[in-house]
Amino acid sequence: MEHGSYQDQSKATFSLTDEDHTLANSLRFTLNQDPRVTFCGYSIPHPSDARVNIRVQTTGDAAREVLKDSCQDLMLMCQHVRSTFDQAVLDFKNQKNLEAVNIK
Amino acid sequence: MTSSESNTEVDSSWSGSEYEKERTPKIPVWDLPDVPKGNLPSHLQLQRTRVVCNKEAPTHTENIQYSGAYAAMGVDNSFRLDDFRKNLRVEVVRLTEDDIEFDLIGIDASLANAFRRILIAELPTMAIEKVLIANNTSVIQDEVLAHRLGLIPLQVDPRLFEYISENDIPNEKNTIVFKLHARCEKGGPRSTVKSDELKWLPNGSEFLLATENSASNTASKQKTYTSFSSSQDSLPEFSNNPIAPKYPDIIIAKLGPGQEIELEAHAVKGMGKTHAKWSPVATAWYRMLPEVVLLQEVKGVKAEELVNKCPVKVFDIEDIGKGGKRANVARPRSCTLCRECIRGDEWEKFVALRRVKDHFIFTVESTGALPPEVLFTEAVKILEDKCERVITELS
């Protein structure tokens, strides 16, 4: 859910349900590293509600698009982490097998 | 006016993930030849990349995330995927059946922490949720017994099952049923009930539902607490690999002579944030790589003193000839940052303790449902799914 104004799309608060620090803190990280963002932060209004508010203010672009780009960035980072990790595990297993063969 | 103009210039050439999609290749401003690509002064670089552990307290613990934090220095702090791809490294240190230790290098703490949080609280597993107790004459109360059963790790891939909601009828896709019937004979010694006595029932519950007119139903098949349309052991995943608790020797209860427990346990899919019994990891944690630096040479008696000061033997003594001794940092990775080595008057002048901010030593201990390396990839996938959900909701 987005809270903002139609006149000025560069500032908005996004209210995400069923999310917590896990996503919000990672998003804050990618948002803050975007040069279009002038301010960004998040809050969890009440610990009993599964809800997090993310505030995004930009230099002019629509906040919604900037947040979307940040999500995209985060997703690409995750994909890269996953492929790198899988490769590292595979390499480790191969190396272990090789050592086992050599010992025999 | 000038400032807004310069802003639009930055915007139009900003290269996010959509950069590749653009028809004409645009050159990002920071790749133009006249943009200064200065390096940060060394003290700022140290603050940016290291946590410094002083005698009293650590300093520079925060991560500098803002893209323009070093704009005045001509250093760009914004996120670039190419750099991330270039710098990320994963090195597996140890991999066994149920734990993994690996180094995750070149990643921000917010992401490392997201992975850790997902591993603990948002990866699903199967755990016993409902216990139907037919008979329990042991000294352990029904509710305590049910709680103990819930905490037993089950060796079954949760990806083969679905979540059950409150109004669902338990079926073969969302429930696993176990039977436990243990009795201690009179006149014999006391007996111990262990987790290997939980017997898997691939056809579902054997307890009959109480109906009002049971006489009329005698001909048809009696209803039980579950309604399985097929047997679970006919599935290829389970035919050679029956579902059972991960460990056979977990003590469930102790029975005295004449005591008996008869029950059925129904396991369902759930997540660690509902109850810790669904957490797939015993624990998952990371620590930042410790860095121990000798700021000046430590020789002779002082070297001996330094080696003895450290309780985890980070330092070694090397011979420098003519009976001279010099301390060196041999095992920085085992440093626990207890700060024992910088205690005392002038030791901070000799030793610097730091932590590398983007180097995480990750350890994942699996409880047995899935291998630890699979757990981590699943956790990363969940974060991807979360991002995707936000993107679809925004567009």
Interface residues (C-beta under 8 A of the other chain):
Chain A: E2 F14 L16 E19 D20 H21 T22 L23 N25 S26 L27 R28 F29 T30 N32 Q33 D34 P35 R36 V37 T59 G60 D61 R64 L67 K68 D69 C71 Q72 D73 L74 M75 L76 M77 C78 Q79 H80 V81 R82 T84 F85 D86 Q87 A88 V89 D91 F92 K93 K96
Chain B: S4 N7 T8 V10 D11 W14 G16 S17 E18 N63 Q65 Y66 S67 G68 N77 S78 F79 L81 F84 R85 L88 R89 V90 E91 V92 L95 I100 F102 L104 I107 D108 S110 L111 N113 A114 R117 I118 E122 E373 F376 T377 V380 K381 L383 E384 K386 C387 E388 V390 I391 L394 S395
